[in-house]
Amino acid sequence: MYQKTVLDNGLRVVTSTMPHAHSVSLVLFIAAGSRYESPEEAGLSHFAEHLCFKGTPRRPTAKAISEAIEGLGGVLNGGTDKEATVYWAKVARPHFRLALDVISDMVCHSLLEPAEIEKERLVITEEINMSRDSPAFRVDLLIDEVLWPDHPLGRDVAGSKETVSHINQGMLRGYLGRQYLPNAAVVGVAGAVDHGETVAAIAEQFRDWLPGAPLRHSPASDNQTAPRARTEWKETEQAHLCLALRGIPLLHPDRYALDLLSVVLGEGMSSRLFQEIREKQGLAYDIHSYISYFQDTGSLAVSAGVDPQQLPRTITAILRELGRLREPVPDEELTKAREMTKGRMLLRLEDSRAVAGWLAGQELLTGRVRTIEELLAILDGVTTADLQRVAGNLLTAENLNLAVVGPVKEGANLQELLRFE
């Protein structure tokens, strides 16, 4: 499935050969994200990622960088999350070395020009405004604030307009110098490639990238003892809600049982929530559950948009379905959830970018790569007893959290609804 080599500077390279692919995808993961920032630096990781696309000595403009890949029919992009920043390119096989050159140039030689910093400050401010104008997006940010108050995990990855206004060239250079290090990074490559040739090319391209000692993220506290709820007034037609429970870390042995619980609960149109909340009660157009995993914590969340008058009824109905997970899940329902999960995984891994990201992300965040065969075997081993045990551990009233954005007044007594019957 894959091969791995660690270069002299600590940069890890993982590759997967897909002989019949016409494309090659290169993904660079770096342990640099909002979780590594102080409160005053909020948004710095995201700002730095934006600036890496704005010019280098050899490609002095954003246009020159994008044209280098897009002019060959390829795709170039990046993203910042709470625990990682990623840069990626997908190109036709003959253009792999150019894609490698472009990404290494961006990451190691960004100009960080003051004029570009000022322009991007405006762009990021508009990005923050856009997220606040979208109640569905805003409620996802608000639930993180409820789950992890006064912690980097509870902050918007983009930061706030106030913190973004104070980010300067010195802060950006300092951050890149301390976090953008080869021994805190992984390159994943997938496509019609040879591992040895790929490693040699990457070693040559990153030969001057020197290792160092990156900062570690601050640990998450787990001291919730009672349900928590927050509302944020917004003049909208719907009330957007997110009901969440503190979950488990990325490497927890119950991770895959929790994944399957989420599928049973609210992933897909045949899930319990979709069938109950939409099909039977007609309360929402879209309702779904999702899992978030971090290195030392996580969450299970349910999201929906509903008529504000139906908000209490919807919350109660969601809690009822959550409570039902503590009862044994029928074998046929577990089988359906398992096969759905396996099928999604297998279909996703037909794409070279998905494979490259899957390899590099696992290596960076867990320190190892599970093969597809290993994961399929783990999923096959999950039992209904496992689901019931995990549900029993997580689904407690004191672990409930609620965020609502919409025409709902503060003090609407929604917290009183947060209990299991």
C-alpha positions in Angstrom: 0.0 0.0 0.0 2.8 2.5 0.8 6.5 3.0 1.5 8.1 5.3 4.0 11.6 7.0 4.2 12.9 9.5 6.8 15.4 12.0 5.3 18.4 13.2 7.2 16.7 16.4 8.2 13.8 14.5 9.7 11.3 15.0 6.9 9.2 11.9 6.4 8.2 10.8 2.9 5.4 8.3 2.4 4.4 7.2 -1.1 1.8 4.9 -2.7 2.2 3.7 -6.2 -1.0 3.8 -8.4 0.3 2.4 -11.7 -2.8 3.1 -13.8 -3.2 6.7 -12.6 -2.4 9.6 -15.0 -2.1 12.0 -12.1 0.4 12.5 -9.3 -0.6 14.2 -6.1 1.9 15.7 -3.6 0.7 16.7 -0.2 2.8 18.4 2.5 1.5 18.3 6.0 3.1 20.5 8.7 2.4 20.4 12.5 1.4 24.0 12.4 -2.2 25.0 13.2 -4.3 27.2 15.4 -3.7 24.9 18.4 -0.1 26.1 18.5 -0.9 29.7 18.9 -1.2 32.0 22.0 -4.4 34.0 22.4 -2.6 37.1 21.0 -1.5 35.1 17.9 -4.9 33.7 17.0 -5.1 33.3 13.3 -1.4 33.4 12.7 -1.1 29.9 11.3 -3.9 30.7 8.8 -2.4 34.0 7.9 1.0 32.4 7.3 -0.6 29.8 5.0 -2.2 32.5 2.9 1.1 34.4 2.6 3.0 31.4 1.3 0.9 31.7 -1.9 1.8 35.3 -2.5 5.3 35.2 -3.9 8.9 33.9 -3.7 12.1 35.2 -5.1 11.7 32.9 -8.2 8.0 33.4 -8.5 7.4 36.9 -7.1 3.6 37.1 -7.4 0.6 35.0 -6.5 -0.2 34.8 -10.2 3.2 33.4 -11.0 2.8 30.7 -8.4 -0.7 29.7 -9.5 0.1 29.8 -13.2 3.0 27.4 -12.7 0.5 24.7 -11.9 -2.7 25.8 -13.5 -1.0 26.5 -16.8 -0.3 22.7 -17.0 -3.9 21.7 -16.1 -3.0 21.0 -12.5 -4.5 22.2 -9.2 -2.7 23.9 -6.3 -4.2 24.7 -2.9 -3.7 24.7 0.8 -5.5 24.8 4.1 -5.1 25.4 7.8 -6.8 23.5 10.6 -6.4 23.3 14.4 -3.5 20.7 14.4 -2.0 20.9 10.9 -1.4 23.1 7.8 -1.4 21.4 4.4 -0.2 22.4 0.9 -1.0 20.2 -2.1 -0.8 19.9 -5.8 -2.3 17.5 -8.3 -0.7 17.3 -11.7 -0.3 15.1 -14.7 2.5 12.6 -14.1 5.1 14.3 -16.3 4.8 17.5 -14.2 5.5 16.0 -10.7 9.0 17.6 -10.3 7.6 21.0 -11.1 4.8 20.6 -8.5 7.4 19.6 -6.0 9.5 22.6 -6.9 6.6 25.0 -6.5 5.5 23.7 -3.1 9.0 23.6 -1.7 9.6 27.1 -3.0 6.4 28.4 -1.4 7.0 26.8 2.0 10.7 27.6 2.3 11.1 30.9 0.5 8.0 33.0 1.0 8.7 36.7 0.6 6.2 37.9 3.2 6.2 41.3 1.7 4.6 44.1 3.8 2.3 45.2 1.0 1.0 41.6 0.5 0.5 41.3 4.3 -1.7 44.3 4.3 -3.8 43.2 1.4 -4.2 39.7 2.8 -5.2 41.2 6.2 -8.2 42.7 4.3 -8.9 39.4 2.6 -8.9 37.4 5.8 -11.1 40.0 7.6 -13.6 39.4 4.8 -13.3 35.7 5.3 -14.1 36.1 9.0 -17.1 38.4 8.0 -18.3 35.8 5.6 -18.3 33.1 8.3 -20.2 35.3 10.7 -22.8 36.0 8.0 -23.4 32.3 7.6 -25.4 31.0 10.6 -24.7 27.3 9.6 -20.9 28.1 9.6 -21.1 30.3 12.7 -22.9 27.7 14.8 -20.0 25.2 14.1 -17.6 27.8 15.5 -19.8 28.5 18.5 -20.1 24.9 19.5 -16.3 24.7 19.7 -16.3 27.7 22.0 -18.8 25.8 24.2 -16.9 22.5 24.1 -13.4 24.1 24.8 -13.8 27.4 26.5 -10.7 29.6 26.9 -8.7 27.1 24.8 -7.2 27.2 21.3 -9.5 24.4 20.2 -12.4 26.7 20.9 -11.2 29.5 18.7 -11.8 30.1 15.0 -8.8 28.9 13.0 -8.9 32.3 11.1 -8.6 34.2 14.4 -10.7 37.3 15.1 -10.7 40.6 13.4 -8.9 42.1 16.4 -6.0 39.5 16.4 -5.7 39.6 12.6 -5.3 43.3 12.7 -2.1 43.0 14.8 -0.3 40.3 12.9 2.9 41.6 11.3 5.9 40.5 9.3 7.9 39.8 12.4 5.3 37.5 13.8 4.9 35.7 10.5 8.7 35.2 10.1 9.0 34.0 13.7 6.1 31.5 13.3 7.4 30.0 10.1 10.9 29.7 11.7 9.6 27.9 14.7 6.9 25.7 13.2 7.7 25.1 9.5 10.4 22.5 10.2 11.2 19.3 8.3 11.1 17.2 11.4 7.6 18.4 12.0 6.4 17.7 8.5 5.4 14.8 6.2 5.3 14.7 2.4 2.8 12.3 0.9 2.9 11.3 -2.8 0.5 9.1 -4.7 0.2 8.2 -8.4 2.3 6.5 -11.0 5.6 7.1 -9.1 8.6 5.1 -8.0 9.4 5.4 -4.3 13.1 5.6 -4.6 13.0 8.2 -7.4 10.4 10.2 -5.5 12.5 10.2 -2.3 15.6 11.3 -4.2 13.8 14.2 -5.8 12.3 15.3 -2.4 15.6 15.0 -0.7 17.2 17.2 -3.3 14.4 19.8 -3.3 14.4 20.1 0.5 18.2 19.7 1.1 18.5 23.2 2.7 15.5 22.9 5.0 17.0 22.7 8.5 15.4 20.9 11.5 14.6 22.5 14.8 12.5 22.3 17.9 8.8 23.3 17.2 6.5 24.3 20.0 4.1 21.7 21.3 0.4 22.4 21.5 -1.4 23.1 24.8 -3.3 20.1 26.2 -7.0 20.1 26.3 -8.7 20.1 29.7 -11.6 17.8 30.4 -13.4 19.4 33.4 -17.0 19.6 32.3 -19.4 18.7 35.1 -22.7 20.0 33.8 -24.5 20.7 30.5 -23.6 23.9 28.7 -25.5 26.0 26.2 -24.9 29.3 24.3 -27.2 31.2 22.0 -26.2 34.0 19.5 -29.0 36.2 18.2 -29.2 36.5 14.4 -32.2 37.7 12.3 -32.7 34.6 10.2 -35.5 32.4 9.1 -34.1 29.4 10.8 -32.4 28.6 14.1 -29.2 26.7 13.5 -28.3 24.3 16.2 -25.3 22.1 17.1 -25.7 19.6 19.9 -22.3 18.0 20.8 -20.7 15.8 23.4 -17.0 15.7 24.3 -15.6 12.6 22.4 -12.3 10.7 22.4 -8.8 11.3 21.0 -7.6 10.3 17.6 -5.6 7.3 18.9 -8.2 6.0 21.3 -9.0 2.3 20.8 -12.7 3.0 20.6 -12.4 5.4 17.7 -13.8 3.1 15.1 -16.7 2.0 17.3 -17.5 5.7 17.7 -17.3 6.2 13.9 -19.9 3.5 13.4 -22.1 5.0 16.1 -22.1 8.3 14.2 -23.1 6.5 11.0 -26.0 4.8 12.7 -27.0 8.1 14.3 -26.8 10.7 11.5 -24.7 10.0 8.4 -26.7 9.5 5.3 -30.4 9.5 4.4 -31.1 6.2 6.0 -29.6 7.2 9.4 -31.8 7.4 12.5 -31.7 11.2 12.7 -32.6 11.7 9.1 -35.4 9.3 9.2 -36.9 10.6 12.5 -36.3 14.4 12.3 -36.8 14.9 8.6 -38.9 12.0 7.2 -41.2 11.3 10.2 -41.5 14.7 11.9 -40.6 17.1 9.0 -38.6 19.4 11.4 -35.5 19.9 9.2 -34.3 19.8 5.6 -30.9 18.6 6.6 -29.7 17.0 9.8 -26.5 15.1 10.2 -23.9 14.0 12.8 -20.1 14.2 12.5 -17.0 13.3 14.5 -14.0 15.5 15.3 -10.7 13.9 16.5 -7.7 15.7 17.9 -4.6 14.3 19.5 -6.0 14.4 23.1 -9.7 15.0 22.8 -12.6 15.0 20.3 -16.3 15.5 19.9 -19.5 13.9 18.5 -21.9 16.6 17.1 -25.3 16.9 15.5 -26.1 19.8 13.3 -29.4 21.1 11.8 -31.4 24.2 10.8 -35.0 24.4 12.0 -38.0 26.7 12.5 -37.2 28.7 15.7 -40.6 27.8 17.1 -39.7 24.1 16.7 -36.3 24.4 18.3 -37.2 22.8 21.7 -39.1 20.0 20.0 -36.1 19.3 17.7 -33.6 19.3 20.6 -35.7 16.9 22.5 -36.1 14.6 19.5 -32.3 14.6 18.9 -31.6 13.8 22.5 -34.1 10.9 22.3 -32.2 9.5 19.4 -28.9 9.9 21.1 -30.2 8.2 24.2 -31.3 5.2 22.1 -27.7 4.6 21.1 -27.2 3.3 24.7 -29.4 0.4 23.8 -28.1 -2.5 21.7 -27.8 -1.6 18.0 -29.4 -4.4 16.0 -26.8 -6.6 14.0 -28.3 -5.6 10.7 -28.0 -1.9 11.5 -24.4 -2.3 12.5 -23.7 -4.3 9.3 -25.2 -1.5 7.2 -23.1 1.1 9.0 -19.9 -0.9 8.7 -20.4 -1.6 4.9 -21.2 2.1 4.4 -18.0 3.2 6.1 -15.9 0.6 4.3 -17.4 1.5 0.9 -16.9 5.3 1.4 -13.3 4.6 2.3 -12.6 2.4 -0.7 -14.2 4.8 -3.1 -12.3 7.8 -1.7 -9.0 6.1 -2.1 -9.4 5.8 -5.9 -8.2 9.4 -6.1 -4.5 10.2 -5.9 -4.9 13.3 -3.8 -7.1 11.4 -1.3 -4.4 8.7 -1.0 -1.5 11.1 -0.6 -3.4 13.1 2.1 -4.5 9.9 3.8 -0.9 8.7 4.1 0.6 12.0 5.1 -2.2 12.9 7.6 -1.9 9.6 9.4 1.8 9.8 9.6 1.9 13.4 11.0 -0.9 13.1 13.5 -0.5 9.5 14.7 3.1 8.6 13.9 2.0 5.6 11.8 0.0 4.6 8.7 -2.6 1.9 8.9 -3.1 0.1 5.6 -6.6 -0.2 4.1 -6.5 -3.9 5.0 -5.8 -3.1 8.7 -8.7 -0.6 8.8 -11.1 -3.0 7.2 -10.2 -5.7 9.7 -10.7 -3.3 12.6 -14.1 -2.3 11.3 -15.1 -5.9 10.9 -14.1 -6.6 14.5 -16.4 -3.9 16.0 -19.4 -5.5 17.8 -22.8 -4.3 19.0 -21.4 -4.6 22.5 -18.6 -2.2 21.6 -21.1 0.3 20.4 -23.2 0.0 23.5 -20.2 0.4 25.8 -18.9 3.5 24.0 -22.3 5.1 23.9 -22.7 4.4 27.6 -19.4 6.1 28.4 -20.0 9.2 26.3 -23.7 9.8 26.4 -24.1 11.4 29.8 -26.1 14.5 30.7 -23.1 16.4 32.1 -21.3 15.9 28.8 -24.0 17.7 26.7 -23.2 21.0 24.9 -25.5 23.1 22.8 -25.0 26.1 20.5 -27.7 28.0 18.7 -27.5 30.8 16.1 -30.7 32.5 15.0 -33.7 34.5 16.3 -33.4 33.0 19.8 -33.1 35.2 22.8 -30.4 34.7 25.4 -31.8 32.9 28.4 -34.3 30.9 26.4 -34.1 28.0 28.9 -32.6 25.7 26.3 -30.1 24.4 28.8 -32.9 22.9 30.8 -33.6 20.6 27.9 -30.2 19.0 28.0 -30.9 15.8 29.7 -31.6 12.2 28.9 -34.9 10.7 29.9 
